[in-house]
Amino acid sequence: MAELALSPLLQVVFDRLASPLLGKLRDLYDLKKNFEKLQYSLPMILAFLEDAEERQVADKAVKIWLNKLKNVAYDSDDLLDELAAEITLCEIRSNITRGNKVSGLLLPFKPSRRIFDVACELQEKLMVLDKITGEGLNLNFKKKGKDVHEFLARKRETVSFVVETEVYGREEDKKNILGMLLLTTCHGKTNGGISVIPIVGIGGLGKTTLAQLVYNDASLVGYFDLKIWVCVSNDFDAKKLIKAIIVSATRRVCEFSEMDMLQMLLRESLCSKRCLLVLDDIWNEDQEEWDRFRVLFTGCAEGSKMLVTTRSNEVAWMVGTTSSPYHLNVLSQDDCWDLFKNRAFGRGEEEKYPNLLPIGKQIIKKCGGVPLAAKTLGSLLRFKREEREWLFVQRSELYNLDKSQNGILPTLKLSYSHLPPHLKRCFAYCSLFPKNYEFKKEKLIRLWMAEGLIMGNGECRPLEDVGNDYFNALLWMSLFQEVKDSGDDSITVYKMHDLVHDLAQSVAGDEFLKLEFALPKGNLARVRHSSVVCKFESSAILSVMLKATRLRTLLLLSPGVNFQELPPSFITSFMYLRVLDLSGSGIKRLQISAGELMCLRYLDLSNTSIQELPDAICELFNLQMLYLSGCYHLVKLPDRISKLVNLRHLDITGCEGLTHMPNEIGRLVLLQTLPKYIVGEGSAQSLMELSCLDLQGELTISSLENVRNAKEAKNANLKEKHLHVLGLSWGNNEVALNTKSAGKKVPGLPCGSGGSDAGLEVDDILACLEPHPNLRKLFIKGFPGFKFPFWVLPNLVALALINCKRCESLPALGHLPFLETLYLQGMDNIKHISREFYGQDSQKLFPSLKELTLREFPNLEDWCGMDNTEVFPQLRKLILEKCPNLMAVPLFPSVQHVELQDCHPSIINSMENSTSLSNLVIHTFPGLLLLSEELLKNDGSLTSLKISSCQNLHSLPSELEKLTALKSLSISWCEELSCLPQGLQYLKSLESLEISECHGLFSLPDDGIAGLSSLKVLSIENCKNLTSLSTGLQYLNALEHLTIMYCPNLTFSPDNFHNLLSLKSFSILCCPGLVSLPEGLQHIKALHRLEIRSCSGLRNLPGWITNFSSLRSLAISDCHNLTSLPEGFRHLTTLQHLSIEDCPNLDQW
């Protein structure tokens, strides 16, 4: 099923042939005739390629011709790439600047012998290319290939009828859509008299089926005057659609063909009627064409609806009038299984084949929740009842199984066929990724750039922006899915649905090779792009890859591969390599000699142990992307890195070992990504090196103490750079403030400066580092000045000011409309937070702030509020730490999470009027004797309370019982706490109770514990004076996890555990008072895990322990007096984990 999209590749070849430099070479190396022929034939072939690429599906001759054309086009492009690289090398050797043009009869450099050799090879290859293009002109191609699209459209024509009993898992979706249809008013924009509800999702997901279910629902009978179903498909022909709607509305054939008459009939047919119009399978993305069509429905009665199904998010947003399109989700595993079963077996037949059912449940995992995939695989197995046949399907890839024209891959392939040729190649490239692989947009775009897949089309736009359009087009077509990064919710990553990945593999062809389950055998001569996604021995990978001599791409996507060092033969074997990704490979050393890997554009060494890059890397003049993020052992960058004149992205995030930058990095005029810059003392490492760089994204500038004056800072031109994140960091600020030696360079201050004048000069330097107004995140650390500048940053979302110890006031921030996170730390000189902090007068101050942190404000005494003004209306999280002199804070009306640590005890009273608190943490208050009663009275919404390191707190107030919503209570390191209140019993919502390091506790309140009817987790740790557990323990019917640790004086009552029927886990550690397991435990049938450690009083285990029918894990250790285990111990058949250690007296078990 593999198909070829050659247009972009041939376009690249054509553009290179037409370049002025190669034009000069053709005269010198007798390439003129080849060039002229190809400049005539290639444009013609390019015009016909769309038809050829569509015809290859059914025409074997076309497929063979395209294969030949692809191979010679690749070879020609490789030679042209090598020729261009060799020319660049000769130019540099001849000291020719980039601005020089080709002029005169001779080249402006001394050509090398290699240029002559490549030109001879190119001459032969171009002759072959010309011959093959000539063959293509005899295959009778057409300029546009509509036939296939029209055929597929006829094959996919849908109707409104549906068999409801064959539909699974769409009840909730049907209910949601019906609710939207039966609304008489539209929430959102309106398109005249009709509201448009788009349903969007990948092919085969059941959009049409859902529309059919809704269309035929009985609740719509009598609500709509007219119901009309039209299948649109690829051809959005307004005249044809209007005719179909008129026929459906009037039940009469429409003989008219004039558009004006058709529009008149349409208005008459629909006028003042409440209509439901279903437009199934829309592909049209022309906004003007859609607007002309939808305006025809302005005469419909109020409440009229249009239901649209589409695969394109762009179409959905274009046509929709609701707040957002209805994104149809995949089916659950259970619904997929029911649908698969219905197709694979006759009624009740599955009971005859119990051996096939577990295999079937593995097979449906291939479906990814897509109904059509479940139906396709079920139908495939309808008449197969041999276990080996089902196992074959389980082990095979879907694209090797699905041969039906109505199957899932042909259906999904409509999305692929709809793509323009340049997007087809970009999509096929993604077949190199493993299933469920999460990728970042920017990285994929840069891979496409390195491969030459992004076409500039003569525009002045950066290729990154063009690539962004490519990416978004695939995203809008639902071929990519947006997901949140598993490690950081603020980062957006993307993936392909499993079935879309199968589609990519099916169209990729033999030029793509993914080493996943086994090493390949056979000829790899045609392989151009390869990835390693499974763990193989590095030597085995190398031996296989050396056979792919024309390789352009090598991606190591498996972290298990450990190369350490690539042999020289590996580098010399791949002269046409453009992309080399060795990230996470464990490589420690990279050997590259001058003249090798001249075509390389993308090199990724991220997260490796490499310490130093070879100097020869500076000879890779085509290199555009160099990734070194997470190379913690890297101590320096190559001194001559400024020779990489085509470098656009240099990622050194997390390279903490770097102490200085190479000289003259400002010569990399194309550089856009440089996340870290260290200001040096010499002029070649000064801040002015950033002056001409058009940096974007993130930038952290450190060692700002080396900036000489404000002029140098101004010339860095930060305000002209479109950065989203900026970090500004000075040196060790503590040293700067404590150094008094005159004449010495003070870290954190300009050279030769000291005292207040120096601080004022640093103020000017910071003022001149003003960033672009679109900046979203700003971090300033170690600023040694006195005053923050006033910068216009209306789009700021996050701000951190750390260790700015000399500053006497905070900057005005309250007016920033989008500021969500504010982090302030180490502001020693600030005594007052005054009205200046709130900024300009406004009805709302800090209108978007959600999280506010103040840490280490040792001299802060007061924090004023703002009367008659709404302040912090959205604040959800407040953290105050080490503010010992601050006794009160303003009211935060909507705060939900508060952490108070190591502050004055009076600060807790400031929270008394907070009625929205859900989480409260009180930590390190040694002077706190009593907890405020008023605090607990007003916090009825509190769900979590944590009190720790309050050594002198001796009791909790009885008002604790009023926290009826409390779910979690944690008390630790409160050594004077002598008892818990009886009112604990009224905490009916409490699910978790943790008590640790409370040495003043002797017992737990009987009634207080008994009433905790929702308690699931109880943990008691290191309470050395606790002698007994509460008798109320036996009433905790919901308790699932019980942990008791380091309670040396604790004794156990045999009845305490009698009714703990929900207990799943019981851990008891370092409790020498445990002589035997409590008898009540024998009644617990749900126990899954039992852990007993360091209980020196335990001598034996009771016989009834063998009755734990659900026990999965048993761990016993360091019980020195345990002498025997009960008979029948081996009858614990559900046990999965057993560990018995350091029990020296245990003779037999």
C-alpha positions, -999 to 999 in steps of 0.1 A, spaced: 0 0 0 31 22 2 27 53 -20 52 79 -31 49 117 -28 77 129 -51 67 165 -59 87 182 -31 118 161 -37 118 169 -75 110 205 -67 142 207 -45 162 191 -74 148 216 -99 155 246 -76 191 235 -71 196 231 -108 183 266 -114 206 282 -88 232 307 -101 262 289 -86 253 256 -103 247 275 -135 283 286 -134 294 250 -128 275 236 -158 297 257 -181 329 245 -165 320 208 -162 300 202 -193 266 199 -176 248 225 -198 229 200 -220 217 180 -190 206 211 -172 187 225 -201 168 192 -208 158 188 -171 148 224 -168 123 216 -197 111 182 -186 110 185 -148 84 213 -146 61 192 -169 66 161 -147 59 182 -116 26 193 -131 16 157 -137 29 141 -104 -4 145 -85 -21 123 -111 8 99 -111 8 96 -73 -30 88 -73 -28 64 -102 0 43 -86 -27 27 -64 -42 8 -93 -15 10 -120 16 -11 -115 35 5 -144 30 39 -128 42 25 -95 74 11 -110 81 43 -129 76 64 -97 100 41 -78 126 46 -105 121 83 -105 122 84 -67 155 66 -65 173 87 -91 158 119 -77 172 110 -43 206 102 -58 206 135 -77 197 154 -46 224 137 -27 250 147 -53 237 182 -55 238 184 -17 274 172 -16 284 195 -44 269 225 -25 287 215 7 320 211 -12 316 245 -28 310 261 7 341 244 19 361 258 -10 347 293 -5 358 293 32 392 280 23 395 308 -2 384 333 24 353 342 4 326 359 24 290 349 23 280 381 6 300 376 -26 282 367 -58 292 345 -87 305 368 -114 327 366 -145 338 335 -163 356 319 -134 344 307 -100 353 331 -71 373 303 -54 397 275 -63 377 244 -70 388 211 -54 393 178 -71 363 165 -53 341 191 -71 352 177 -104 345 141 -93 310 149 -80 302 169 -112 311 138 -133 288 116 -111 261 142 -113 264 143 -151 257 106 -153 228 108 -128 211 137 -146 212 117 -178 193 89 -161 169 114 -145 162 129 -179 156 95 -195 131 85 -167 112 118 -169 110 112 -206 94 78 -200 69 95 -177 57 118 -204 45 87 -224 22 75 -196 -6 99 -204 -8 117 -171 -34 145 -166 -27 177 -148 -53 170 -121 -64 137 -108 -100 141 -98 -111 106 -109 -98 89 -78 -114 115 -55 -147 112 -73 -145 74 -72 -138 74 -34 -165 99 -28 -191 76 -46 -178 46 -26 -183 66 7 -217 81 0 -237 78 32 -274 77 41 -294 85 72 -304 49 80 -287 31 109 -291 -3 127 -290 9 163 -284 -26 178 -251 -27 160 -238 5 176 -219 4 209 -207 30 234 -223 61 219 -252 66 243 -235 96 261 -224 112 229 -259 108 215 -274 124 246 -250 154 244 -257 161 207 -295 158 212 -292 183 241 -275 207 217 -301 202 190 -331 207 212 -318 240 225 -340 268 211 -312 294 215 -276 291 204 -248 298 228 -220 313 207 -219 330 173 -248 326 150 -249 321 113 -282 337 103 -312 316 113 -294 283 117 -269 270 143 -241 248 132 -228 219 154 -197 203 141 -186 167 151 -149 162 145 -126 132 147 -103 109 128 -117 86 101 -135 55 113 -143 70 147 -181 69 142 -190 105 134 -214 95 107 -229 67 129 -234 92 157 -251 116 133 -274 88 121 -283 78 156 -292 114 164 -311 119 131 -333 89 138 -340 96 175 -377 97 184 -373 128 205 -368 149 173 -401 138 158 -424 168 158 -397 191 170 -382 198 135 -405 205 106 -379 192 82 -350 167 85 -326 166 56 -295 143 51 -268 152 26 -235 134 20 -209 161 9 -176 143 8 -146 158 -11 -165 178 -37 -181 208 -20 -203 218 -50 -228 243 -38 -252 238 -67 -252 201 -62 -258 204 -25 -287 229 -30 -303 205 -54 -300 176 -30 -315 197 -1 -344 208 -24 -352 172 -34 -351 161 2 -373 189 14 -399 187 -14 -397 150 -23 -396 161 -60 -370 160 -86 -354 194 -93 -351 202 -130 -335 236 -126 -298 243 -131 -295 281 -128 -281 291 -94 -305 320 -89 -335 298 -94 -321 271 -72 -315 296 -44 -351 308 -47 -365 273 -45 -343 266 -15 -356 296 4 -392 287 -4 -387 252 7 -371 261 41 -388 295 48 -401 297 84 -396 260 90 -375 246 118 -350 224 100 -324 199 109 -298 196 81 -270 170 84 -240 176 62 -219 145 64 -182 143 57 -172 179 48 -136 186 36 -140 221 22 -117 246 40 -127 277 19 -142 302 43 -157 324 15 -173 294 -2 -188 283 31 -201 318 39 -219 320 5 -235 286 12 -246 291 48 -262 325 41 -289 307 21 -303 294 54 -311 327 71 -348 322 65 -351 291 86 -371 293 118 -355 298 152 -342 266 166 -330 253 132 -298 233 134 -271 221 110 -251 190 121 -218 187 103 -193 158 104 -157 163 94 -122 150 100 -107 185 99 -105 207 130 -101 237 107 -134 229 90 -151 224 123 -140 258 137 -148 274 104 -184 262 102 -193 259 139 -215 284 158 -211 266 192 -183 276 216 -162 247 204 -166 217 181 -178 184 195 -147 162 196 -157 126 194 -136 104 216 -125 68 212 -146 39 225 -138 22 258 -121 -12 257 -154 -29 268 -174 -13 240 -147 -21 215 -148 -57 227 -186 -59 224 -184 -45 188 -156 -69 179 -174 -99 194 -206 -90 174 -186 -92 141 -163 -121 150 -190 -145 163 -226 -154 157 -251 -149 185 -238 -167 216 -212 -185 196 -183 -171 216 -192 -194 244 -181 -224 223 -145 -209 218 -133 -198 253 -97 -202 240 -102 -175 215 -116 -149 239 -83 -138 256 -66 -136 222 -95 -114 210 -91 -91 239 -55 -86 230 -64 -80 193 -88 -52 201 -59 -33 217 -48 -27 180 -81 -8 175 -72 21 198 -109 26 205 -118 32 169 -151 14 160 -143 8 124 -111 -10 133 -130 -33 157 -155 -40 130 -127 -46 104 -108 -70 126 -139 -88 138 -151 -93 102 -116 -106 93 -120 -133 119 -157 -141 113 -150 -175 98 -117 -183 115 -119 -205 145 -83 -219 147 -63 -205 175 -33 -201 152 -53 -179 129 -63 -156 157 -27 -155 170 -15 -145 136 -38 -115 136 -27 -106 172 10 -106 162 6 -88 128 5 -51 121 -29 -38 110 -15 -24 78 -6 -59 67 -40 -73 76 -65 -47 63 -71 -54 26 -108 -45 24 -117 -14 5 -141 -6 33 -117 -13 61 -101 11 85 -69 19 66 -86 27 33 -110 49 53 -82 67 71 -63 69 38 -89 94 25 -73 119 50 -39 111 36 -51 114 0 -66 148 8 -31 161 18 -10 181 -7 22 163 -17 45 182 6 24 172 36 23 136 25 61 134 28 61 151 62 34 127 74 52 96 61 84 107 79 65 103 112 64 65 105 100 65 120 85 71 155 72 41 176 36 40 186 26 62 215 58 83 209 54 118 223 71 145 203 74 183 205 63 205 176 95 225 173 117 194 172 96 177 145 96 209 124 134 211 126 137 174 115 116 182 85 138 213 78 170 192 80 155 167 56 145 194 31 108 186 34 98 222 40 94 242 8 101 279 10 83 286 -23 103 318 -27 88 334 3 108 355 28 92 337 58 116 316 80 113 279 73 104 274 109 72 294 103 64 275 71 70 243 90 46 255 117 19 258 90 27 223 79 24 209 114 -8 227 122 -23 214 89 -17 178 100 -30 187 135 -62 202 121 -67 170 101 -66 150 133 -35 131 122 -17 145 153 -32 146 187 -24 172 214 -15 157 248 1 171 280 36 161 288 36 133 315 63 151 334 51 187 331 15 196 325 25 231 313 43 215 283 23 205 252 35 175 233 19 155 205 14 119 194 -3 99 166 -32 76 173 -21 40 168 -42 36 137 -29 69 122 6 55 129 -4 23 110 -15 46 81 19 64 82 37 30 80 15 18 52 23 48 30 60 52 39 75 27 16 109 10 17 129 42 20 119 42 57 132 15 81 123 12 118 143 -12 139 118 -22 165 113 -60 170 141 -75 150 171 -66 129 163 -65 92 176 -89 66 181 -83 30 191 -53 8 190 -20 26 203 0 -5 170 19 -8 167 28 29 171 66 33 156 71 68 160 48 98 152 48 135 161 25 164 133 21 188 141 -11 207 171 -23 227 197 -40 205 234 -45 210 251 -14 197 275 -35 176 245 -53 159 229 -19 151 262 -7 135 267 -37 114 232 -35 100 232 2 94 265 1 75 246 -16 47 224 14 42 250 35 25 225 62 12 212 68 47 200 104 54 184 99 88 194 79 119 173 84 150 181 66 182 148 66 200 156 38 224 173 49 257 187 14 262 213 16 234 247 24 247 273 34 221 298 52 242 319 59 211 312 55 174 339 38 154 354 60 126 340 36 99 305 45 110 310 82 103 328 77 69 300 53 57 273 79 57 285 108 36 249 119 29 236 118 64 215 149 72 200 139 106 219 121 134 201 117 167 222 100 194 203 115 224 204 93 255 228 68 238 255 70 265 280 83 240 311 98 257 331 108 227 324 118 191 350 114 164 346 135 133 374 143 109 374 173 86 354 167 54 331 141 69 294 144 73 294 175 52 256 172 45 247 170 82 221 195 92 208 181 125 229 166 153 213 156 187 236 146 215 212 155 243 213 136 276 246 120 269 279 119 289 299 137 263 324 161 278 338 179 248 330 182 212 356 177 185 370 207 168 361 191 134 325 197 142 331 233 133 337 221 97 300 210 94 291 241 75 256 229 67 247 222 104 215 240 113 205 223 146 228 212 174 211 198 205 232 194 237 205 197 264 211 177 295 248 172 288 258 178 324 294 167 318 300 191 289 326 216 300 331 237 269 319 244 234 343 243 205 363 275 202 356 279 165 319 273 167 313 307 151 323 291 118 290 272 117 274 300 97 242 281 90 235 272 126 199 282 136 194 263 169 219 256 196 203 240 226 225 240 257 197 238 283 210 221 315 247 222 305 257 232 340 293 224 334 298 252 310 316 282 326 321 304 295 310 309 259 332 306 229 344 338 213 324 357 187 291 338 190 275 369 175 288 358 141 261 331 140 236 356 125 210 329 117 209 317 153 174 317 168 177 293 198 203 299 225 188 292 259 219 301 278 245 328 275 274 334 300 288 369 299 326 367 298 353 393 307 367 397 272 351 417 245 346 385 223 324 371 251 306 403 261 269 409 261 272 428 228 277 394 210 239 391 213 233 423 195 226 410 160 211 376 170 174 372 164 169 350 194 135 335 202 120 313 228 140 311 261 172 328 271 190 329 305 219 354 307 243 347 336 274 363 350 259 397 344 285 411 369 309 411 338 288 437 320 309 469 320 283 496 317 247 504 306 257 510 270 269 474 267 236 462 281 216 485 258 235 472 227 224 436 235 190 447 220 169 424 242 139 445 235 141 435 198 143 398 205 110 379 205 117 359 237 90 342 257 112 334 287 141 356 300 164 349 330 188 375 342 214 363 368 242 380 386 271 362 404 273 352 441 253 380 456 263 372 492 299 378 483 290 411 466 273 425 496 299 414 522 331 423 502 346 456 514 381 454 498 386 485 477 399 481 442 388 445 440 363 433 414 331 427 433 310 398 420 276 411 412 289 446 405 307 462 375 344 459 375 361 485 397 329 496 413 317 495 449 292 511 473 261 530 465 273 544 432 280 510 419 245 499 429 231 528 410 251 518 379 237 483 382 202 498 383 210 514 349 223 481 335 192 463 345 170 491 330 188 487 297 181 450 296 144 456 291 129 427 271 103 426 243 67 435 255 55 400 245 76 384 272 56 358 292 81 347 319 108 367 337 133 355 363 158 379 380 183 364 404 210 380 424 204 416 412 227 437 434 210 471 427 186 491 448 156 496 425 137 476 399 131 494 366 96 501 352 92 479 322 61 476 300 54 439 300 16 436 295 17 399 286 38 387 316 24 354 331 51 345 356 77 365 375 104 354 399 127 378 419 153 359 438 181 371 462 178 407 452 190 416 487 197 453 483 163 463 468 143 484 491 109 481 474 90 457 452 82 468 416 46 478 407 29 447 395 -8 448 403 -17 463 370 -4 433 349 -35 418 334 -22 382 328 2 377 357 -6 342 372 25 333 392 46 356 414 76 342 433 96 365 456 126 352 477 156 366 496 146 403 497 165 413 529 161 451 526 124 452 522 105 463 553 72 473 539 50 461 510 33 494 503 7 507 478 34 510 452 34 473 449 -2 474 435 6 498 407 -18 519 388 -53 525 401 -77 500 387 -110 483 396 -91 450 400 -55 446 410 -36 414 403 -67 403 384 -52 370 371 -27 361 399 -32 325 410 -1 317 430 19 340 453 51 330 472 71 351 496 102 334 511 130 348 532 119 383 539 137 387 573 129 424 578 94 426 564 72 442 590 39 451 573 19 445 542 -8 470 534 -40 462 516 -60 484 492 -93 498 505 -123 499 481 -105 480 454 -107 444 445 -73 428 450 -61 392 443 -96 381 431 -82 349 415 -55 340 440 -57 302 448 -23 295 464 -4 315 490 30 305 504 47 325 532 80 313 546 106 328 569 90 362 574 96 363 611 85 400 616 54 400 595 23 398 617 -6 403 593 -14 400 556 -43 414 535 -74 395 529 -72 370 500 -109 365 492 -106 334 470 -74 317 483 -78 279 486 -43 267 494 -22 283 521 13 273 534 27 291 564 62 283 575 86 297 600 68 330 604 54 350 634 25 330 650 2 360 646 3 355 608 -20 325 613 -47 347 627 -48 366 594 -64 336 578 -94 337 602 -116 355 577 -107 332 548 -138 312 540 -126 295 508 -97 276 522 -94 240 511 -58 232 520 -39 246 550 -3 238 560 12 252 592 49 243 595 77 253 619 60 276 644 79 269 677 62 297 695 27 285 686 9 273 718 -27 273 706 -44 271 672 -69 299 666 -105 288 672 -118 314 648 -96 299 621 -114 266 622 -148 281 627 -149 298 594 -132 272 573 -161 248 566 -146 241 531 -112 229 544 -104 195 530 -68 191 540 -50 203 572 -13 197 579 3 208 611 41 201 616 71 212 637 50 231 662 70 218 692 50 238 718 15 232 706 -1 213 734 -37 208 722 -61 213 692 -92 233 697 -126 217 700 -137 237 669 -118 211 649 -151 192 648 -166 219 626 -143 210 597 -170 187 583 -155 187 547 -120 177 560 -106 146 541 -70 147 552 -54 155 586 -17 152 592 0 161 626 38 157 629 66 169 651 43 184 677 61 170 708 40 187 734 6 176 720 -9 155 747 -43 145 732 -66 147 702 -100 163 707 -131 140 712 -147 161 685 -126 142 659 -156 118 657 -176 144 638 -152 145 609 -174 122 588 -156 130 556 -121 123 569 -103 97 547 -67 100 558 -52 105 594 -15 107 598 2 112 633 39 111 636 66 123 661 40 133 687 58 120 718 33 136 742 5 113 730 -3 83 753 -35 72 737 -60 80 710 -95 91 719 -119 62 719 -150 81 707 -129 104 686 -117 75 664 -149 55 664 -168 81 645 -145 83 615 -168 64 592 -150 74 560 -114 68 572 -94 48 546 -58 55 557 -45 56 593 -8 60 599 9 63 633 46 67 633 73 74 660 51 82 689 73 67 716 50 72 745 18 59 729 8 29 749 -25 18 734 -47 22 703 -82 35 706 -109 9 712 -128 28 685 -104 13 659 -127 -16 655 -155 6 642 -135 19 612 -154 -2 586 -139 18 557 -103 15 567 -81 1 539 -45 10 549 -31 8 584 5 16 593 21 16 627 58 24 630 83 30 658 60 29 688 81 10 713 55 11 742 24 2 722 5 -29 732 -23 -44 711 -58 -54 721 -70 -86 704 -104 -71 696 -93 -39 680 -92 -54 645 -123 -75 646 -145 -54 622 -119 -40 599 -134 -59 570 -122 -34 543 -85 -36 554 -62 -43 524 -28 -33 538 -14 -37 573 22 -26 581 38 -28 615 74 -18 621 96 -15 651 69 -22 677 86 -46 703 53 -47 722 37 -69 695 38 -104 709 14 -119 685 -8 -108 657 -42 -95 670 -68 -122 669 -93 -99 651 -72 -99 620 -83 -135 612 -117 -122 601 -103 -99 574 -107 -115 540 -97 -85 519 -61 -82 532 -37 -80 502 -5 -69 519 10 -77 553 43 -63 564 60 -71 598 95 -57 605 117 -53 636 91 -66 661 114 -84 686 85 -96 708 69 -116 680 76 -154 685 52 -171 661 25 -165 635 -10 -179 642 -23 -208 621 -52 -187 608 -29 -166 587 -31 -193 561 -68 -184 556 -59 -150 541 -74 -159 507 -65 -126 491 -30 -121 504 -6 -111 476 24 -97 495 40 -109 528 72 -93 541 88 -103 574 122 -91 585 144 -85 616 121 -105 639 148 -122 659 126 -142 682 103 -156 655 109 -193 657 83 -209 634 57 -204 607 24 -221 608 17 -254 590 -1 -249 557 19 -218 550 24 -229 515 -14 -229 509 -13 -191 504 -19 -197 467 -27 -160 459 7 -149 472 28 -131 446 56 -116 467 72 -133 498 102 -118 516 116 -133 549 149 -117 560 170 -115 592 150 -139 613 179 -160 627 158 -183 649 133 -193 622 140 -230 618 115 -242 593 88 -228 571 
